[in-house]
Amino acid sequence: MMHSRMLMVCWRRKLFFLGASLLFLLALWFWGFLYTTHITEDGGKIVSVRELMLGSGHGRHESLLQRLGFHDHHSAGLDVGAHGVTHSEQGPVQLEGDEGGVKFVKPTAGGLRSAKGRHSNDWDVIMQDRTDDGKQQLNAKGQRHITDEMRIAAERQSHYEHELKRMGVPVIAGIGPGGRPPPAQRLVHFDLKGAPPKVTYLRRLMPILKTLGATGILLEYEDMFPYGGSLAPLAARNAYNRDEILELQKTAFALGLTVIPLVQTFGHLEYALKLKEFAHLREVEESPQALCPSYNASMSFVEELLTQVIEFHMPASNPNLLHKEDIERLTPKLTHIHIGCDEVYRLAECPRCRHRLKDQLFLDHVYNVATIVRRRWPHLRIIIWDDMLRHMALEALQASGIGKLVEPMIWVYAEDIYKFVQSATWEKYASVFSTAWAASAYKGAHGEGLLMPPIRRHLENTLRWLAVMQGEGNRFSHGLQGLALTGWQRYDHFAILCELLPASLPSLAVCLSTAAKGYFDVSARTNPILSSLTCPEPTGEHHAWLELHKDSLMVMFSRCMFPGSMIYRFMLRLATLTTETEEYTDAIRQRRGWLTDYNIRHNFSSAARVDDLLGENYRLLNAVANLARTAASTLTEAYDHWTYGEFIEQRIFPMLEELKRLERAGEGLKKRRYWSQRPLPYLKPFEVLGIDEKT
């Protein structure tokens, strides 16, 4: 019994000591855990609780004791000695603990005041932290906003380019909505040396041009100006009279369109030099292409040309142009004159010129003509075509003095502009001239005998020019003045007519609206093309309102009602009929074996085969004849009888003549009932051509 009790007492003591030991170990473990546990700062650095409480950690965290109003060894008002002695404002106070331990100081009044200031500073720090966090959030929001804008812009550009491709419009890098401003000046060129429209027709076009974004017109009169005096023989028999030109100017001025006359003063003077009265001014006797710049009479002739045209366009010397009050209200002042000087092919060939360098001869003539203009009309700015300057050396251009007298109009009508005017040429021009112009084309640039202009090529030429002007304009101290959209009617005075103006109006509208906006607007609502040409609104979303890649002849514009739209539809029928006739006659000559020139020459063929071939001939002949009957009444809307008579002779009569010839030949072949034995006699080419076979 006694032994049992002793055992129980021993076990109780053992259990007590064991429990106490466990509690002690648990307490040590817990303290060690608190002492050694680490936390992470904002910046990612690991800081221990000990360091956090002592304030020795880096970053924005401060000592917990400091925030509670206690001091550490960095506190203001205390100086911590090297041996753990702290000095307060009242004197030194010995603290318990080692050098690295926690040191407690009894607060004093000054300490409390210091603590209060520190509490304020702590609050400022906390608020500053929040402000910094706010700024970071704002910056993040700003970056997200910029990113969103970039994403939206990229989506818009992608959609824009998709629409361009759907419409067959060329995609040009850097050209689109939100880009650089369009050219300041957009001139529409009228070439009157062929198929001159009636003035009434031109006046109907001008409001349309204004709506499409034109700022002026470039009038190349050639022989359509009513010259007088010694130059009277230059005027064509159907030249405009002075009243007609006055009405044309009034209409332009009323719309705010500037008028710039173009007078050739060197090359392309065929209309004058072809005449006996002026033949002595030619550079070479056999060609009226260019005048001789070394002949004194040439300068007198050029000055008279300029005088008659310029003076007629000056309101001060032409009181009938506008009422006096209109002169102040509108802006009819003549500001520019274009003196041509392109494609001077015959140069330095006559006895007076051949000893001189071609470049120097050209530059001297331009300088002399420009000096005349500057002396007589000092307010006028002078434009010349640039092509004769492209190959010239920089030193020659600078020494000539023309850089301060003229402004080059740089013309390229192909898609690849840099192929013809390289970067080095742009740099050279910018070193000589303070400004320049650019020139594209809306017709008359891709074939001397075209009926309809290739709109897609002309549009790409315009878009390419916009990109080039953006890139090269900054080279010039006064930038680029603008873009002239040229519309050639003949390649020179002796060439046949190319695309007529009414047939080219859709091309002009597409190119002009693009130049005026600085890019092609894919929206039918905001692009003025359809409204200005009085076209029906597009229906449905399945098809684009313009399909340049599918509709090369632009049949869609045949539904429009612009001035000359009947002529446009007429040209579409003529173009289709011309293609069919050419394919038929080519097949007869080259691919079919019974109605060739050989068959006709020897009167040797199969009547049945010929009759079969003539079936298509009868159909085409009837269609062409009907078109010829309506040609005059259709073309008279815009042209006089001289012009539509010339057009019919050039474009319809050759088809009629060829089809008639095949018809007569076929009927003759069908009548034969007996044929010769083979071999048939053959032609001897040398005898036919009158050439000696031995030579």
C-alpha positions as CSV (number, residue, x, y, z in Angstrom):
1,M,0.0,0.0,0.0
2,M,2.8,2.3,1.0
3,H,4.8,1.3,-1.9
4,S,2.0,2.0,-4.3
5,R,1.6,5.5,-3.0
6,M,5.3,6.2,-3.4
7,L,5.1,5.1,-7.0
8,M,2.2,7.4,-7.7
9,V,4.0,10.4,-6.2
10,C,7.1,9.7,-8.3
11,W,5.1,9.3,-11.5
12,R,3.2,12.5,-10.8
13,R,6.5,14.4,-10.4
14,K,7.9,12.9,-13.6
15,L,4.7,13.9,-15.5
16,F,4.9,17.4,-14.0
17,F,8.5,17.9,-15.0
18,L,7.8,16.4,-18.4
19,G,4.9,18.7,-19.0
20,A,6.8,21.7,-17.8
21,S,9.7,20.8,-20.1
22,L,7.3,20.5,-23.0
23,L,5.7,23.8,-22.2
24,F,9.2,25.4,-22.0
25,L,10.3,23.9,-25.3
26,L,7.1,25.0,-26.9
27,A,7.6,28.6,-25.5
28,L,11.2,28.6,-26.9
29,W,10.0,27.4,-30.3
30,F,7.3,30.0,-30.4
31,W,9.7,32.8,-29.6
32,G,12.2,31.6,-32.1
33,F,9.4,31.4,-34.7
34,L,8.4,35.0,-34.1
35,Y,12.0,36.1,-34.0
36,T,13.1,34.5,-37.2
37,T,10.0,34.6,-39.4
38,H,10.5,36.8,-42.6
39,I,8.0,38.9,-44.5
40,T,8.2,40.3,-48.1
41,E,8.3,43.9,-49.0
42,D,6.7,45.5,-52.1
43,G,9.9,45.3,-53.9
44,G,10.3,41.6,-53.3
45,K,13.1,41.8,-50.5
46,I,12.8,39.5,-47.5
47,V,12.9,41.3,-44.1
48,S,12.8,39.7,-40.7
49,V,10.6,40.7,-37.9
50,R,13.6,41.7,-35.9
51,E,14.8,43.9,-38.7
52,L,11.3,45.3,-39.1
53,M,11.0,46.2,-35.4
54,L,14.5,47.7,-35.3
55,G,13.9,49.7,-38.5
56,S,17.1,48.3,-40.1
57,G,15.3,46.9,-43.2
58,H,15.4,48.8,-46.4
59,G,12.4,50.0,-48.4
60,R,9.4,52.0,-47.4
61,H,8.9,50.1,-44.0
62,E,9.8,51.9,-40.8
63,S,10.5,50.6,-37.3
64,L,7.4,49.4,-35.5
65,L,8.8,50.9,-32.3
66,Q,9.2,54.2,-34.1
67,R,5.6,54.2,-35.2
68,L,4.5,53.4,-31.6
69,G,6.3,56.5,-30.3
70,F,9.6,54.8,-29.1
71,H,13.1,55.7,-30.2
72,D,15.7,53.6,-31.9
73,H,19.2,54.4,-32.5
74,H,18.3,56.6,-35.5
75,S,15.8,58.7,-33.6
76,A,16.0,62.5,-33.5
77,G,17.0,64.0,-30.1
78,L,19.1,60.9,-29.2
79,D,22.7,60.3,-29.9
80,V,23.7,56.6,-29.7
81,G,27.2,56.1,-28.6
82,A,29.5,53.4,-29.7
83,H,29.0,51.5,-26.4
84,G,25.3,51.6,-25.9
85,V,25.0,54.9,-24.1
86,T,22.2,57.1,-25.3
87,H,22.1,60.9,-24.7
88,S,18.8,62.6,-24.3
89,E,18.1,66.3,-24.1
90,Q,18.1,66.0,-20.2
91,G,21.4,64.1,-20.1
92,P,22.7,60.6,-20.6
93,V,20.5,57.6,-19.8
94,Q,22.0,54.1,-19.5
95,L,19.8,51.5,-21.3
96,E,19.7,47.8,-20.7
97,G,20.6,45.3,-23.3
98,D,23.5,44.8,-25.6
99,E,24.5,47.0,-28.4
100,G,22.3,45.3,-30.9
101,G,19.3,44.9,-28.5
102,V,16.2,46.9,-28.2
103,K,16.7,50.1,-26.2
104,F,13.7,51.7,-24.4
105,V,13.7,55.3,-23.4
106,K,11.3,57.0,-21.1
107,P,9.5,59.6,-23.1
108,T,10.0,63.3,-22.1
109,A,8.1,66.4,-23.2
110,G,10.6,67.0,-26.0
111,G,10.4,63.3,-26.9
112,L,6.6,63.5,-27.0
113,R,6.7,66.6,-29.2
114,S,9.2,64.8,-31.4
115,A,7.0,61.8,-31.5
116,K,4.1,63.9,-32.5
117,G,6.1,65.4,-35.3
118,R,7.2,61.9,-36.3
119,H,3.6,60.7,-36.3
120,S,2.7,63.5,-38.7
121,N,5.6,62.6,-40.9
122,D,4.6,59.0,-40.7
123,W,1.1,60.0,-41.9
124,D,2.6,62.0,-44.7
125,V,4.8,59.0,-45.7
126,I,1.7,56.8,-45.7
127,M,-0.2,59.3,-47.8
128,Q,2.8,59.7,-50.1
129,D,2.8,55.9,-50.5
130,R,-0.8,56.0,-51.4
131,T,-0.2,59.0,-53.8
132,D,2.6,57.1,-55.5
133,D,0.4,54.0,-55.8
134,G,-2.3,56.3,-57.3
135,K,0.2,57.7,-59.8
136,Q,1.2,54.2,-60.7
137,Q,-2.4,53.3,-61.2
138,L,-3.0,56.4,-63.3
139,N,0.1,55.6,-65.4
140,A,-1.1,52.1,-65.8
141,K,-4.5,53.4,-66.9
142,G,-2.8,55.8,-69.3
143,Q,-0.8,53.1,-70.8
144,R,-3.9,50.9,-71.1
145,H,-5.7,53.8,-72.8
146,I,-2.8,54.3,-75.3
147,T,-2.7,50.6,-75.9
148,D,-6.5,50.6,-76.5
149,E,-6.1,53.5,-78.9
150,M,-3.4,51.7,-80.8
151,R,-5.4,48.6,-81.0
152,I,-8.5,50.5,-82.2
153,A,-6.3,52.4,-84.8
154,A,-4.8,49.1,-86.0
155,E,-8.3,47.6,-86.3
156,R,-9.5,50.6,-88.3
157,Q,-6.5,50.5,-90.5
158,S,-7.0,46.8,-91.1
159,H,-10.6,47.3,-91.9
160,Y,-9.7,50.2,-94.2
161,E,-7.1,48.1,-96.1
162,H,-9.6,45.3,-96.4
163,E,-12.2,47.6,-98.0
164,L,-9.5,49.0,-100.4
165,K,-8.7,45.4,-101.5
166,R,-12.4,44.6,-101.8
167,M,-12.8,47.6,-104.1
168,G,-9.6,47.0,-106.1
169,V,-8.0,50.2,-104.9
170,P,-4.2,50.0,-104.5
171,V,-3.0,49.9,-100.9
172,I,-0.2,52.4,-100.4
173,A,1.8,52.5,-97.1
174,G,1.3,55.6,-95.1
175,I,-1.8,56.7,-97.1
176,G,-5.1,56.5,-95.2
177,P,-7.5,58.3,-92.8
178,G,-5.7,60.3,-90.1
179,G,-2.6,60.8,-92.2
180,R,-1.0,64.0,-93.3
181,P,-3.0,66.9,-94.9
182,P,-3.7,66.8,-98.6
183,P,-1.9,69.0,-101.1
184,A,-2.8,72.6,-100.6
185,Q,-3.5,73.2,-104.3
186,R,-5.3,70.7,-106.6
187,L,-5.3,71.9,-110.2
188,V,-7.3,70.3,-113.0
189,H,-5.6,70.5,-116.4
190,F,-7.6,71.1,-119.6
191,D,-5.6,70.3,-122.8
192,L,-7.4,72.3,-125.5
193,K,-5.1,71.4,-128.4
194,G,-7.4,68.5,-129.2
195,A,-11.2,68.0,-129.0
196,P,-11.8,71.4,-127.3
197,P,-15.1,71.2,-125.4
198,K,-17.7,73.9,-125.8
199,V,-17.3,76.6,-123.2
200,T,-20.8,76.0,-122.1
201,Y,-19.9,72.4,-121.3
202,L,-16.7,73.4,-119.4
203,R,-18.8,75.9,-117.3
204,R,-21.1,73.0,-116.3
205,L,-18.2,71.0,-115.1
206,M,-16.7,73.6,-112.9
207,P,-19.1,73.3,-109.9
208,I,-18.5,69.6,-110.0
209,L,-14.8,70.1,-109.9
210,K,-15.2,72.4,-106.9
211,T,-17.3,69.8,-105.1
212,L,-14.7,67.2,-105.7
213,G,-12.0,69.4,-104.2
214,A,-10.4,71.4,-107.0
215,T,-8.8,74.7,-106.1
216,G,-7.9,75.8,-109.7
217,I,-7.7,75.0,-113.4
218,L,-4.7,74.8,-115.6
219,L,-5.7,76.0,-119.1
220,E,-3.5,74.9,-122.0
221,Y,-4.9,76.9,-124.9
222,E,-2.5,76.2,-127.7
223,D,-4.3,77.3,-130.9
224,M,-7.7,77.7,-129.1
225,F,-6.8,81.2,-127.8
226,P,-8.1,84.1,-129.9
227,Y,-4.7,85.6,-130.8
228,G,-4.7,88.9,-132.6
229,G,-2.3,91.2,-134.4
230,S,0.8,89.4,-135.7
231,L,-0.2,86.2,-134.0
232,A,-3.7,86.0,-135.5
233,P,-2.7,83.1,-137.8
234,L,-2.1,80.9,-134.7
235,A,-5.8,80.8,-133.8
236,A,-7.6,77.7,-135.0
237,R,-10.7,78.1,-137.1
238,N,-12.8,77.0,-134.2
239,A,-10.9,78.9,-131.5
240,Y,-12.8,80.3,-128.6
241,N,-13.7,84.0,-128.9
242,R,-13.0,86.5,-126.2
243,D,-16.5,86.5,-124.8
244,E,-16.4,82.8,-124.3
245,I,-13.1,82.9,-122.4
246,L,-14.5,85.8,-120.3
247,E,-17.5,83.7,-119.3
248,L,-15.2,80.8,-118.5
249,Q,-13.1,83.0,-116.2
250,K,-16.1,84.5,-114.5
251,T,-17.5,81.1,-113.7
252,A,-14.1,80.0,-112.3
253,F,-13.8,83.2,-110.2
254,A,-17.3,82.9,-108.9
255,L,-16.5,79.4,-107.6
256,G,-13.2,80.5,-106.1
257,L,-11.2,78.6,-108.6
258,T,-7.9,80.1,-109.7
259,V,-7.0,80.1,-113.4
260,I,-3.5,79.4,-114.5
261,P,-2.8,79.7,-118.3
262,L,-0.2,77.4,-119.8
263,V,1.7,78.9,-122.7
264,Q,4.4,76.8,-124.4
265,T,7.5,78.9,-124.9
266,F,10.2,76.4,-126.2
267,G,9.1,72.9,-127.3
268,H,5.6,71.7,-128.4
269,L,5.2,74.8,-130.6
270,E,4.0,72.8,-133.6
271,Y,0.8,74.8,-133.8
272,A,2.8,77.9,-134.6
273,L,5.9,76.6,-136.2
274,K,4.0,74.5,-138.7
275,L,2.8,77.7,-140.4
276,K,4.7,79.3,-143.1
277,E,4.7,82.7,-141.3
278,F,6.6,81.3,-138.4
279,A,8.7,78.5,-140.0
280,H,11.8,80.6,-139.9
281,L,11.8,80.3,-136.0
282,R,12.3,76.5,-136.1
283,E,15.4,74.9,-134.6
284,V,15.5,72.5,-137.6
285,E,13.9,73.1,-140.9
286,E,12.2,69.7,-141.2
287,S,10.6,69.8,-137.7
288,P,8.2,72.4,-136.2
289,Q,8.6,70.8,-132.7
290,A,10.9,73.5,-131.1
291,L,12.0,77.0,-131.8
292,C,15.6,78.2,-132.1
293,P,16.5,79.9,-128.8
294,S,19.5,81.7,-130.3
295,Y,17.4,83.7,-132.8
296,N,16.4,87.2,-131.6
297,A,13.0,86.9,-133.3
298,S,12.2,83.9,-131.2
299,M,12.3,85.9,-128.0
300,S,10.1,88.6,-129.6
301,F,7.6,85.9,-130.6
302,V,7.5,84.4,-127.1
303,E,7.0,87.7,-125.4
304,E,4.1,88.5,-127.7
305,L,2.6,85.1,-127.0
306,L,2.8,85.7,-123.2
307,T,1.6,89.3,-123.4
308,Q,-1.6,88.5,-125.2
309,V,-2.5,85.6,-122.9
310,I,-1.5,87.1,-119.6
311,E,-3.0,90.6,-120.3
312,F,-6.3,89.0,-121.2
313,H,-6.4,87.2,-117.8
314,M,-5.5,90.3,-115.8
315,P,-8.6,91.9,-114.3
316,A,-6.9,95.3,-114.2
317,S,-6.4,95.3,-118.0
318,N,-9.7,93.5,-118.6
319,P,-12.5,95.6,-117.0
320,N,-15.2,93.4,-118.5
321,L,-14.1,90.4,-116.5
322,L,-15.8,91.4,-113.2
323,H,-17.6,94.3,-111.7
324,K,-15.4,96.5,-109.6
325,E,-16.9,95.3,-106.3
326,D,-16.4,91.7,-107.3
327,I,-12.7,92.2,-107.8
328,E,-12.3,93.0,-104.1
329,R,-14.8,90.3,-103.0
330,L,-13.4,87.5,-105.1
331,T,-9.9,86.5,-105.8
332,P,-9.6,86.7,-109.6
333,K,-6.0,88.0,-109.6
334,L,-3.7,86.0,-111.9
335,T,-1.0,84.6,-109.7
336,H,0.8,82.1,-111.8
337,I,1.8,81.5,-115.4
338,H,3.0,78.2,-116.8
339,I,5.6,78.5,-119.5
340,G,5.8,74.8,-120.5
341,C,9.4,73.9,-121.7
342,D,8.9,70.2,-121.7
343,E,10.1,67.6,-124.2
344,V,12.3,70.0,-126.2
345,Y,13.5,67.2,-128.5
346,R,15.2,69.3,-131.2
347,L,17.9,71.3,-129.4
348,A,21.4,72.6,-130.4
349,E,21.1,71.4,-134.0
350,C,20.9,74.6,-136.0
351,P,24.0,76.5,-137.1
352,R,23.5,79.2,-134.5
353,C,23.1,76.7,-131.6
354,R,25.2,73.6,-132.4
355,H,28.4,75.0,-130.9
356,R,26.7,75.4,-127.5
357,L,26.0,72.8,-124.8
358,K,22.4,71.6,-124.8
359,D,21.9,72.1,-121.1
360,Q,23.3,75.6,-121.1
361,L,21.2,76.5,-124.1
362,F,18.1,75.3,-122.4
363,L,18.8,77.0,-119.1
364,D,19.7,80.3,-120.8
365,H,16.4,80.3,-122.7
366,V,14.3,79.5,-119.6
367,Y,16.2,82.3,-117.7
368,N,15.5,84.8,-120.5
369,V,11.8,83.9,-120.7
370,A,11.4,84.0,-116.9
371,T,13.2,87.4,-116.8
372,I,10.7,88.8,-119.3
373,V,7.8,87.7,-117.2
374,R,9.4,88.9,-114.0
375,R,10.1,92.3,-115.6
376,R,6.7,92.8,-117.1
377,W,4.6,91.1,-114.5
378,P,6.6,91.0,-111.2
379,H,3.8,89.6,-109.1
380,L,3.5,86.4,-111.2
381,R,5.0,83.1,-110.1
382,I,6.4,81.1,-113.0
383,I,6.0,77.3,-113.4
384,I,7.8,75.1,-115.8
385,W,7.8,71.3,-116.6
386,D,10.7,69.6,-115.0
387,D,11.7,66.8,-117.4
388,M,14.5,68.7,-119.1
389,L,16.1,69.4,-115.8
390,R,16.3,65.9,-114.4
391,H,19.6,64.9,-115.9
392,M,21.4,68.2,-115.4
393,A,24.2,68.7,-112.9
394,L,23.5,70.5,-109.6
395,E,26.2,73.1,-110.4
396,A,24.7,73.9,-113.8
397,L,21.3,74.5,-112.3
398,Q,22.6,76.6,-109.4
399,A,24.8,78.7,-111.8
400,S,21.9,79.3,-114.2
401,G,20.0,81.5,-111.8
402,I,16.6,79.9,-112.6
403,G,16.2,78.7,-109.0
404,K,14.9,82.1,-107.9
405,L,12.7,82.6,-111.0
406,V,10.7,79.5,-111.7
407,E,9.0,76.6,-109.8
408,P,9.4,73.1,-111.4
409,M,6.3,71.0,-111.9
410,I,7.5,67.4,-111.6
411,W,5.4,65.1,-113.7
412,V,5.3,61.3,-113.8
413,Y,2.2,59.5,-114.9
414,A,3.4,55.9,-114.2
415,E,2.8,54.0,-111.0
416,D,6.5,53.9,-110.0
417,I,7.4,57.6,-109.6
418,Y,10.9,57.0,-108.2
419,K,11.8,55.1,-111.3
420,F,11.7,58.4,-113.2
421,V,12.6,60.9,-110.4
422,Q,15.0,59.3,-108.0
423,S,15.8,60.6,-104.5
424,A,19.0,62.2,-105.7
425,T,16.9,64.3,-108.2
426,W,14.6,65.4,-105.4
427,E,17.6,66.4,-103.3
428,K,19.1,68.3,-106.3
429,Y,15.8,70.1,-106.9
430,A,15.5,71.1,-103.2
431,S,19.1,72.5,-103.4
432,V,18.1,74.8,-106.3
433,F,14.4,75.6,-105.8
434,S,12.6,76.7,-102.7
435,T,9.4,75.0,-103.8
436,A,7.9,72.8,-106.5
437,W,4.7,71.2,-107.8
438,A,3.8,67.6,-108.7
439,A,1.7,66.4,-111.7
440,S,-0.3,63.2,-112.1
441,A,-2.7,62.3,-114.9
442,Y,-6.4,61.4,-115.1
443,K,-6.4,60.7,-118.8
444,G,-4.2,60.8,-121.9
445,A,-1.2,59.0,-120.4
446,H,-1.4,55.3,-121.2
447,G,-1.9,55.1,-124.9
448,E,-2.3,57.5,-127.8
449,G,-5.4,55.7,-129.1
450,L,-7.4,54.8,-126.0
451,L,-11.1,55.4,-125.8
452,M,-11.5,55.0,-122.0
453,P,-8.9,55.8,-119.4
454,P,-7.7,53.0,-117.1
455,I,-9.0,54.4,-113.9
456,R,-7.2,52.0,-111.6
457,R,-3.8,53.0,-113.0
458,H,-4.6,56.7,-112.8
459,L,-5.8,56.3,-109.2
460,E,-2.6,54.4,-108.2
461,N,-0.6,57.2,-109.8
462,T,-2.4,59.7,-107.7
463,L,-2.0,57.7,-104.5
464,R,1.7,57.2,-105.2
465,W,2.1,60.9,-105.7
466,L,0.5,61.6,-102.4
467,A,3.0,59.3,-100.7
468,V,5.9,60.9,-102.5
469,M,4.8,64.4,-101.7
470,Q,4.6,63.5,-98.0
471,G,8.1,62.1,-98.1
472,E,9.8,64.7,-100.3
473,G,8.0,67.9,-99.4
474,N,10.1,68.6,-96.4
475,R,13.2,68.8,-98.5
476,F,12.0,72.1,-99.9
477,S,12.2,75.2,-97.7
478,H,8.7,76.2,-98.7
479,G,7.4,72.7,-99.3
480,L,5.4,71.5,-102.3
481,Q,2.7,73.8,-103.6
482,G,0.2,71.2,-104.8
483,L,-0.7,68.6,-107.3
484,A,-1.9,69.2,-110.9
485,L,-4.1,66.4,-112.4
486,T,-3.3,66.5,-116.1
487,G,-5.7,65.4,-118.9
488,W,-4.0,65.2,-122.2
489,Q,-6.1,65.2,-125.4
490,R,-3.3,64.6,-127.9
491,Y,0.3,63.4,-127.3
492,D,1.3,66.3,-129.6
493,H,-0.2,68.6,-132.2
494,F,0.0,66.0,-134.9
495,A,-1.3,63.0,-133.0
496,I,-4.9,61.6,-133.1
497,L,-7.3,62.2,-130.3
498,C,-7.1,60.1,-127.1
499,E,-9.8,59.7,-124.4
500,L,-12.4,62.5,-124.6
501,L,-13.1,64.5,-121.6
502,P,-16.7,63.2,-120.9
503,A,-15.4,59.7,-121.1
504,S,-12.8,60.6,-118.5
505,L,-14.9,62.4,-115.9
506,P,-15.3,59.3,-113.6
507,S,-11.5,58.9,-113.7
508,L,-11.1,62.6,-112.9
509,A,-13.6,62.4,-110.1
510,V,-11.9,59.4,-108.5
511,C,-8.4,61.0,-108.7
512,L,-9.5,64.5,-107.7
513,S,-11.5,63.4,-104.6
514,T,-8.6,61.3,-103.5
515,A,-6.1,64.2,-104.0
516,A,-8.4,66.5,-102.1
517,K,-8.7,64.2,-99.1
518,G,-5.2,62.9,-99.1
519,Y,-6.4,59.3,-99.3
520,F,-9.1,57.2,-101.0
521,D,-12.3,57.4,-98.9
522,V,-13.9,54.0,-99.0
523,S,-17.3,55.3,-97.7
524,A,-19.9,56.0,-100.5
525,R,-21.6,58.5,-98.1
526,T,-18.6,60.7,-97.4
527,N,-16.7,60.3,-100.7
528,P,-18.2,62.9,-103.1
529,I,-17.7,60.8,-106.2
530,L,-21.2,59.4,-106.5
531,S,-23.0,62.6,-105.4
532,S,-21.0,64.9,-107.7
533,L,-21.6,62.7,-110.7
534,T,-25.3,62.2,-109.8
535,C,-25.0,58.4,-109.5
536,P,-27.6,56.2,-107.8
537,E,-26.9,55.2,-104.2
538,P,-25.3,51.8,-103.9
539,T,-27.7,49.0,-102.7
540,G,-26.7,46.1,-100.5
541,E,-23.5,45.2,-98.8
542,H,-22.6,42.2,-100.9
543,H,-20.9,44.3,-103.5
544,A,-18.6,47.2,-103.1
545,W,-19.8,50.5,-104.6
546,L,-16.6,50.7,-106.7
547,E,-14.9,47.6,-108.1
548,L,-11.9,48.7,-110.1
549,H,-10.4,45.2,-110.4
550,K,-13.6,43.6,-111.8
551,D,-15.0,46.5,-113.8
552,S,-12.1,47.8,-115.9
553,L,-14.3,49.9,-118.2
554,M,-16.2,51.3,-115.2
555,V,-19.6,50.4,-116.5
556,M,-21.1,51.3,-113.1
557,F,-20.7,55.0,-114.0
558,S,-23.0,54.4,-117.0
559,R,-25.9,54.7,-114.6
560,C,-24.9,58.2,-113.6
561,M,-26.3,61.5,-115.0
562,F,-23.3,63.9,-115.0
563,P,-22.8,66.3,-117.9
564,G,-21.7,64.2,-120.8
565,S,-23.0,60.9,-119.4
566,M,-24.6,60.1,-122.7
567,I,-21.2,60.4,-124.3
568,Y,-19.8,58.2,-121.6
569,R,-22.3,55.5,-122.4
570,F,-21.6,56.0,-126.1
571,M,-17.9,55.4,-125.5
572,L,-18.6,52.2,-123.6
573,R,-20.6,50.8,-126.6
574,L,-17.9,51.9,-129.0
575,A,-15.1,50.4,-126.9
576,T,-16.9,47.1,-126.8
577,L,-17.7,47.1,-130.5
578,T,-14.1,48.1,-131.3
579,T,-12.8,45.1,-129.3
580,E,-15.2,42.8,-131.1
581,T,-14.3,44.1,-134.5
582,E,-10.5,43.9,-133.9
583,E,-10.9,40.3,-132.6
584,Y,-12.9,39.4,-135.7
585,T,-10.6,41.0,-138.3
586,D,-7.5,39.6,-136.6
587,A,-9.0,36.1,-136.7
588,I,-9.8,36.5,-140.4
589,R,-6.3,37.6,-141.2
590,Q,-4.3,35.3,-138.9
591,R,-6.3,32.3,-137.7
592,R,-9.1,31.5,-140.3
593,G,-8.0,30.1,-143.6
594,W,-10.5,31.3,-146.3
595,L,-10.7,35.1,-146.2
596,T,-7.1,36.1,-145.7
597,D,-5.2,38.6,-147.8
598,Y,-3.8,35.7,-149.8
599,N,-7.2,34.3,-150.6
600,I,-8.4,37.7,-151.6
601,R,-5.4,38.5,-153.7
602,H,-5.6,35.2,-155.7
603,N,-9.4,35.0,-155.6
604,F,-9.1,31.5,-154.4
605,S,-11.4,30.2,-151.6
606,S,-14.4,28.1,-150.6
607,A,-17.7,29.9,-151.1
608,A,-19.4,28.0,-148.2
609,R,-16.6,28.8,-145.8
610,V,-16.6,32.4,-146.8
611,D,-20.3,32.7,-146.4
612,D,-19.9,31.3,-142.9
613,L,-17.3,33.9,-142.0
614,L,-19.3,36.8,-143.4
615,G,-22.1,36.1,-141.0
616,E,-20.2,37.8,-138.2
617,N,-19.1,40.5,-140.5
618,Y,-22.7,41.5,-141.3
619,R,-23.6,41.8,-137.6
620,L,-20.6,43.9,-136.8
621,L,-21.1,46.1,-139.9
622,N,-24.7,46.8,-138.9
623,A,-23.8,47.6,-135.3
624,V,-21.0,50.0,-136.3
625,A,-23.2,51.7,-138.9
626,N,-25.9,52.4,-136.3
627,L,-23.3,53.8,-133.9
628,A,-21.9,56.1,-136.6
629,R,-25.4,57.4,-137.2
630,T,-25.9,58.4,-133.5
631,A,-22.3,59.7,-133.0
632,A,-22.9,63.2,-134.2
633,S,-26.1,63.8,-132.2
634,T,-24.5,62.3,-129.0
635,L,-21.2,64.2,-129.2
636,T,-22.8,67.5,-130.0
637,E,-23.6,67.9,-126.3
638,A,-19.9,68.8,-125.6
639,Y,-18.3,69.3,-129.0
640,D,-18.7,71.2,-132.3
641,H,-18.9,69.6,-135.6
642,W,-15.2,69.9,-136.3
643,T,-14.4,67.8,-133.2
644,Y,-17.0,65.1,-133.6
645,G,-16.3,64.9,-137.3
646,E,-12.6,64.3,-136.5
647,F,-13.5,61.7,-133.9
648,I,-15.8,59.7,-136.2
649,E,-13.2,59.7,-138.9
650,Q,-10.5,58.5,-136.5
651,R,-12.4,55.9,-134.5
652,I,-15.5,54.7,-136.4
653,F,-14.7,55.1,-140.1
654,P,-11.7,52.7,-140.0
655,M,-13.9,50.0,-138.6
656,L,-16.6,50.6,-141.2
657,E,-14.0,50.7,-144.0
658,E,-12.3,47.4,-142.9
659,L,-15.6,45.6,-142.5
660,K,-16.8,46.9,-145.9
661,R,-13.6,45.7,-147.5
662,L,-14.0,42.2,-146.1
663,E,-17.6,42.2,-147.2
664,R,-16.8,43.1,-150.8
665,A,-13.9,40.7,-150.9
666,G,-16.1,37.9,-149.5
667,E,-18.9,38.5,-152.0
668,G,-16.3,38.4,-154.8
669,L,-14.9,35.1,-153.6
670,K,-18.4,33.6,-153.4
671,K,-19.2,34.4,-157.1
672,R,-16.3,32.3,-158.5
673,R,-17.3,29.0,-160.0
674,Y,-14.0,27.8,-161.5
675,W,-10.5,27.9,-160.1
676,S,-7.0,27.6,-161.4
677,Q,-4.7,24.6,-161.2
678,R,-2.1,24.6,-158.5
679,P,0.6,25.8,-158.0
680,L,-0.7,29.4,-158.0
681,P,1.6,32.2,-159.1
682,Y,3.3,33.8,-156.1
683,L,4.3,37.3,-155.4
684,K,8.0,38.3,-155.5
685,P,8.4,40.5,-152.5
686,F,11.3,42.4,-153.8
687,E,9.5,43.3,-157.0
688,V,6.4,44.4,-155.1
689,L,8.4,46.6,-152.8
690,G,10.5,48.0,-155.6
691,I,13.8,46.6,-154.1
692,D,16.6,45.2,-156.1
693,E,16.9,41.6,-154.9
694,K,20.7,41.6,-155.5
695,T,21.3,44.4,-153.1
